[in-house]
Amino acid sequence: MKNLKFFFIILLAISSTLATAQTKKIDPSKTTIEWVAKKIMSEYRGTISLKQGNLVFKKTKLKGGSFVVDMNSIIPTDQQGRYIGYLKEHLKSEDFFNTGKYKTANMVFKRIADNGNGKYSVTADLTIRNITHPVQFDALISGNTATANIKVDRTQYGIIYGSGSFFENLGEKLIDDIFELNVKLKF
C-alpha cells in the first residue's frame, strides 16, 4: 500500500508538471525572417517565410521550439529590376538552396539555458538541404514576441558556391561562408 501511495504521488507530480507546459503556435503572417549574405565589398538582404512553428513554455520559461521554413519563399529585398528575379532564381538553384528538391528547412530546439529577464541561450538542430547541424544563438522573449540573430555557416549544408574555403582566386565574387538570419516571431 505504501508503494502504491508513493506511485500516485509521483504520478500527480508528473501530471502537474506536464499540465504547466504550454505550446504556443507562431503566427507566420506576423513573423519576419530577414537574411543577410555578404560579399567582399557588398551585401545582399532579403526575406524568407515561416511555414509553421511553435514555442513551448513551462509557466513563463522557454522550454522548446520547432519551426519549418518555406525555402521557395526566399526573395531579395535590396535589388532592383531584373536583378531581383535573377538573384531569387539563383538562390533557389542547386548552387544554393536547391528548392526544387528541398522545399523546407527545419529547426528544433535541443538545449535552452535561461539567462534571466527573458534572455535564453539556445542550441538547436538546423536542417537545410536535408543536412542537419547544431547552431547556437541567443533569443529574447518579450510579451508575445521572440527575437534572435542566428549565424549559419552555409558550407556545412553543402552550399559552397563562391566560397573562399573551397575555391581560390574568386576576387570580388567571393561570398562569405556565414549568413545571418534576423528572426522576429509572433505568437
Number of C-alpha atoms within 10 A of each C-alpha: 6 6 8 9 10 11 12 11 12 12 12 12 12 11 11 11 12 11 11 12 17 15 17 15 17 23 16 17 12 12 18 19 21 19 22 16 16 16 16 12 9 9 12 15 17 17 18 19 19 25 19 16 21 19 20 18 16 15 12 13 18 23 21 19 21 19 19 18 21 17 24 19 16 22 22 21 14 11 16 9 7 8 12 15 14 12 16 18 17 14 19 21 14 17 13 19 24 19 20 12 12 16 18 21 21 22 20 19 20 15 14 20 14 14 12 9 10 15 18 21 15 21 17 22 18 21 17 23 20 14 12 16 14 14 17 18 14 16 22 19 18 11 10 10 14 19 19 18 18 17 17 18 16 18 16 14 18 16 18 19 18 20 19 16 12 9 11 10 8 12 11 11 14 19 22 20 21 16 17 17 20 15 20 18 23 19 17
